[in-house]
Amino acid sequence: MNMFSSPQRPPQDDWPTRRIEPVIQGEFRVSRDPEIVLSTVLGSCVSACIFDPLARVGGMNHFLLPGDEGSNKSELKYGAMAMELLINELLKSGAVRSRLRVKLFGGARVSAAFTDIGEKNVIFARSYLRREGFEVLSESLGGQQARRLHFRPATGAARLVMLPPTEAPPERRVPRPVSKQDPEITLF
């Protein structure tokens, strides 16, 4: 059995017949529909797939930054907000906190040209979940390859494909504030 699948894993060819809903950077989605597959591509970003196996409801987030550097942590691109909103929406949808299970993905260093934000995201996610008392069933974190992730929120089943470097999502530098003393710079 694949370490990311549920014990009642459906046949592999059953995955494409489902309705795929993308979860892009800075988003989260929750569903109990057994036909829904949540999908994302991760480079240095991290996704937590959280589900309640008895309530048959789950969701996925996709965060870009841990939010540990004095930034506006109330945006969904930051891990703390992405985790809180996903968990709260699951609870509103009938999940029970003590039954929530987690699978973690992402946090790669897909480019040596930037600081290792993937590692910071991984450290944040593990720390957050440990502090909040959630059980992590499986994880695929770090490394140098991007990942394509499919997650069935109603069952907790996940399918992961490691991507070659040519398919990795582009890493973006976080823009620095422009000094008022430099009028030659135009921001788009």
NUDREN-825672 format. One record per residue (C-alpha): residue number from 1; residue in one letter; x, y, z. Coordinates in steps of 0.1 Angstrom, whole numbers. Layout:
BEGIN
<pt NUM; 'A'; <X; Y; Z>> ...
//
This chain:
BEGIN
<pt 1; 'M'; <0; 0; 0>> <pt 2; 'N'; <12; 35; -9>> <pt 3; 'M'; <21; 55; 23>> <pt 4; 'F'; <-1; 83; 12>> <pt 5; 'S'; <-33; 63; 5>> <pt 6; 'S'; <-61; 54; 27>> <pt 7; 'P'; <-65; 17; 37>> <pt 8; 'Q'; <-94; 13; 13>> <pt 9; 'R'; <-74; 27; -16>> <pt 10; 'P'; <-94; 28; -49>> <pt 11; 'P'; <-79; 15; -81>> <pt 12; 'Q'; <-53; 38; -96>> <pt 13; 'D'; <-74; 44; -127>> <pt 14; 'D'; <-102; 58; -106>> <pt 15; 'W'; <-84; 91; -99>> <pt 16; 'P'; <-89; 107; -133>> <pt 17; 'T'; <-126; 102; -132>> <pt 18; 'R'; <-131; 126; -103>> <pt 19; 'R'; <-138; 163; -104>> <pt 20; 'I'; <-105; 181; -99>> <pt 21; 'E'; <-105; 214; -80>> <pt 22; 'P'; <-72; 234; -80>> <pt 23; 'V'; <-59; 249; -48>> <pt 24; 'I'; <-34; 276; -57>> <pt 25; 'Q'; <-9; 296; -36>> <pt 26; 'G'; <-26; 314; -8>> <pt 27; 'E'; <-58; 293; -9>> <pt 28; 'F'; <-76; 265; 9>> <pt 29; 'R'; <-106; 243; 1>> <pt 30; 'V'; <-128; 220; 22>> <pt 31; 'S'; <-152; 193; 9>> <pt 32; 'R'; <-170; 162; 18>> <pt 33; 'D'; <-180; 154; -17>> <pt 34; 'P'; <-165; 119; -26>> <pt 35; 'E'; <-162; 130; -62>> <pt 36; 'I'; <-139; 159; -55>> <pt 37; 'V'; <-101; 157; -58>> <pt 38; 'L'; <-82; 187; -46>> <pt 39; 'S'; <-50; 194; -67>> <pt 40; 'T'; <-20; 216; -64>> <pt 41; 'V'; <17; 218; -75>> <pt 42; 'L'; <42; 226; -48>> <pt 43; 'G'; <78; 239; -50>> <pt 44; 'S'; <89; 256; -18>> <pt 45; 'C'; <53; 260; -6>> <pt 46; 'V'; <37; 236; 18>> <pt 47; 'S'; <2; 220; 17>> <pt 48; 'A'; <-14; 204; 47>> <pt 49; 'C'; <-41; 179; 38>> <pt 50; 'I'; <-63; 176; 69>> <pt 51; 'F'; <-93; 153; 72>> <pt 52; 'D'; <-117; 136; 97>> <pt 53; 'P'; <-121; 100; 86>> <pt 54; 'L'; <-154; 95; 105>> <pt 55; 'A'; <-171; 127; 93>> <pt 56; 'R'; <-157; 121; 59>> <pt 57; 'V'; <-147; 157; 54>> <pt 58; 'G'; <-113; 172; 46>> <pt 59; 'G'; <-94; 200; 30>> <pt 60; 'M'; <-61; 213; 17>> <pt 61; 'N'; <-43; 246; 21>> <pt 62; 'H'; <-13; 259; 1>> <pt 63; 'F'; <9; 285; 19>> <pt 64; 'L'; <40; 303; 6>> <pt 65; 'L'; <57; 316; 37>> <pt 66; 'P'; <58; 306; 74>> <pt 67; 'G'; <50; 341; 86>> <pt 68; 'D'; <77; 343; 112>> <pt 69; 'E'; <95; 374; 102>> <pt 70; 'G'; <72; 402; 115>> <pt 71; 'S'; <51; 403; 83>> <pt 72; 'N'; <13; 407; 81>> <pt 73; 'K'; <5; 372; 92>> <pt 74; 'S'; <-32; 377; 86>> <pt 75; 'E'; <-29; 369; 49>> <pt 76; 'L'; <-36; 334; 35>> <pt 77; 'K'; <-1; 332; 20>> <pt 78; 'Y'; <13; 327; 55>> <pt 79; 'G'; <12; 293; 72>> <pt 80; 'A'; <-4; 303; 105>> <pt 81; 'M'; <-34; 319; 88>> <pt 82; 'A'; <-37; 291; 62>> <pt 83; 'M'; <-37; 265; 90>> <pt 84; 'E'; <-62; 283; 112>> <pt 85; 'L'; <-87; 290; 85>> <pt 86; 'L'; <-85; 254; 71>> <pt 87; 'I'; <-90; 239; 106>> <pt 88; 'N'; <-118; 263; 115>> <pt 89; 'E'; <-137; 255; 82>> <pt 90; 'L'; <-133; 218; 88>> <pt 91; 'L'; <-148; 221; 123>> <pt 92; 'K'; <-177; 242; 108>> <pt 93; 'S'; <-182; 214; 83>> <pt 94; 'G'; <-187; 187; 109>> <pt 95; 'A'; <-152; 175; 117>> <pt 96; 'V'; <-142; 168; 153>> <pt 97; 'R'; <-108; 183; 163>> <pt 98; 'S'; <-96; 152; 181>> <pt 99; 'R'; <-102; 130; 150>> <pt 100; 'L'; <-84; 153; 125>> <pt 101; 'R'; <-55; 136; 107>> <pt 102; 'V'; <-28; 154; 86>> <pt 103; 'K'; <-6; 146; 56>> <pt 104; 'L'; <21; 172; 47>> <pt 105; 'F'; <37; 179; 13>> <pt 106; 'G'; <61; 203; -3>> <pt 107; 'G'; <89; 225; 11>> <pt 108; 'A'; <114; 217; -16>> <pt 109; 'R'; <144; 238; -25>> <pt 110; 'V'; <138; 240; -62>> <pt 111; 'S'; <164; 268; -68>> <pt 112; 'A'; <197; 273; -52>> <pt 113; 'A'; <195; 310; -62>> <pt 114; 'F'; <171; 318; -33>> <pt 115; 'T'; <172; 313; 4>> <pt 116; 'D'; <157; 280; 15>> <pt 117; 'I'; <122; 291; 22>> <pt 118; 'G'; <110; 255; 17>> <pt 119; 'E'; <129; 244; 48>> <pt 120; 'K'; <114; 273; 68>> <pt 121; 'N'; <79; 263; 57>> <pt 122; 'V'; <86; 227; 67>> <pt 123; 'I'; <99; 237; 101>> <pt 124; 'F'; <68; 259; 106>> <pt 125; 'A'; <43; 232; 96>> <pt 126; 'R'; <58; 205; 118>> <pt 127; 'S'; <61; 229; 147>> <pt 128; 'Y'; <25; 242; 143>> <pt 129; 'L'; <10; 207; 141>> <pt 130; 'R'; <30; 194; 171>> <pt 131; 'R'; <21; 224; 192>> <pt 132; 'E'; <-16; 220; 183>> <pt 133; 'G'; <-15; 182; 190>> <pt 134; 'F'; <-24; 169; 155>> <pt 135; 'E'; <-14; 135; 143>> <pt 136; 'V'; <7; 135; 111>> <pt 137; 'L'; <0; 103; 93>> <pt 138; 'S'; <25; 108; 65>> <pt 139; 'E'; <47; 135; 48>> <pt 140; 'S'; <67; 141; 17>> <pt 141; 'L'; <88; 172; 25>> <pt 142; 'G'; <120; 189; 15>> <pt 143; 'G'; <143; 177; -12>> <pt 144; 'Q'; <149; 195; -45>> <pt 145; 'Q'; <119; 184; -66>> <pt 146; 'A'; <85; 200; -70>> <pt 147; 'R'; <55; 178; -64>> <pt 148; 'R'; <20; 174; -80>> <pt 149; 'L'; <-5; 165; -53>> <pt 150; 'H'; <-40; 151; -56>> <pt 151; 'F'; <-61; 147; -24>> <pt 152; 'R'; <-95; 132; -18>> <pt 153; 'P'; <-108; 152; 11>> <pt 154; 'A'; <-137; 128; 19>> <pt 155; 'T'; <-114; 98; 23>> <pt 156; 'G'; <-80; 113; 31>> <pt 157; 'A'; <-64; 94; 2>> <pt 158; 'A'; <-35; 113; -15>> <pt 159; 'R'; <-15; 107; -47>> <pt 160; 'L'; <18; 124; -52>> <pt 161; 'V'; <40; 127; -83>> <pt 162; 'M'; <75; 141; -80>> <pt 163; 'L'; <81; 165; -110>> <pt 164; 'P'; <112; 169; -131>> <pt 165; 'P'; <129; 203; -127>> <pt 166; 'T'; <114; 215; -160>> <pt 167; 'E'; <79; 213; -145>> <pt 168; 'A'; <87; 230; -112>> <pt 169; 'P'; <66; 261; -104>> <pt 170; 'P'; <87; 293; -107>> <pt 171; 'E'; <102; 305; -74>> <pt 172; 'R'; <95; 342; -69>> <pt 173; 'R'; <115; 366; -48>> <pt 174; 'V'; <95; 385; -22>> <pt 175; 'P'; <97; 422; -33>> <pt 176; 'R'; <114; 446; -10>> <pt 177; 'P'; <98; 479; -2>> <pt 178; 'V'; <110; 507; -25>> <pt 179; 'S'; <127; 536; -9>> <pt 180; 'K'; <110; 570; -15>> <pt 181; 'Q'; <144; 583; -24>> <pt 182; 'D'; <146; 563; -56>> <pt 183; 'P'; <120; 578; -81>> <pt 184; 'E'; <135; 558; -110>> <pt 185; 'I'; <118; 526; -100>> <pt 186; 'T'; <83; 518; -113>> <pt 187; 'L'; <63; 490; -97>> <pt 188; 'F'; <37; 471; -118>> 
//
